[in-house]
Amino acid sequence: MTEAVKQRPVYRNIHVTQILKYRLPPAGIVSILHRVSGVLMFLLMPFVIWLFDHSVTSEVSYDRFAALFMAGAGPLPGWVFKLVALGLIWAYLHHFCAGVRHLWMDATHAVTRGFGHSSAIATLAISLLLTAALGWKLFF
């Protein structure tokens, strides 16, 4: 009984110095990114409304809208607006995919650890692949 057994660390409250060592499961990462994407969409809502307004008001405003992504506006080049649009694209797609994942888990009562892990990885992969496809279309 004098055997030295290696004790596993116990994390009751995670201190700031332990954040980099802490490994979240994929479901935790998807959950945090779901919240981040929701906040991002909310904060950029005035930009989205402005984009929509300028894209459908008239032909002249649409030309200004299209020029924004090509030449930019003021001191900001067009690629800055494309990056903001790409961030919005990711936020929407990730929020949508994570929402569908949560609805699927609620509807089918699939709340096992294995399904949570695999569906979280699928959510991350699908949202990133769709973002890459739409980003390709946006930049090229």
Secondary structure as the mmCIF struct_conf table of DSSP 4:
data_model
#
loop_
_struct_conf.conf_type_id
_struct_conf.id
_struct_conf.beg_label_comp_id
_struct_conf.beg_label_asym_id
_struct_conf.beg_label_seq_id
_struct_conf.end_label_comp_id
_struct_conf.end_label_asym_id
_struct_conf.end_label_seq_id
HELX_LH_PP_P HELX_LH_PP_P1 VAL A 5 PRO A 9
BEND BEND1 ARG A 12 ASN A 13
HELX_RH_3T_P HELX_RH_3T_P1 VAL A 16 GLN A 18
TURN_TY1_P TURN_TY1_P1 ILE A 19 LYS A 21
HELX_RH_AL_P HELX_RH_AL_P1 PRO A 26 LEU A 43
TURN_TY1_P TURN_TY1_P2 LEU A 44 LEU A 44
HELX_RH_AL_P HELX_RH_AL_P2 MET A 45 VAL A 56
BEND BEND2 THR A 57 THR A 57
HELX_RH_AL_P HELX_RH_AL_P3 GLU A 59 MET A 70
TURN_TY1_P TURN_TY1_P3 ALA A 71 ALA A 71
STRN STRN1 ALA A 73 ALA A 73
TURN_TY1_P TURN_TY1_P4 GLY A 74 PRO A 75
STRN STRN2 LEU A 76 LEU A 76
HELX_RH_AL_P HELX_RH_AL_P4 GLY A 78 THR A 108
TURN_TY1_P TURN_TY1_P5 HIS A 109 HIS A 109
HELX_RH_AL_P HELX_RH_AL_P5 ARG A 113 PHE A 139
#
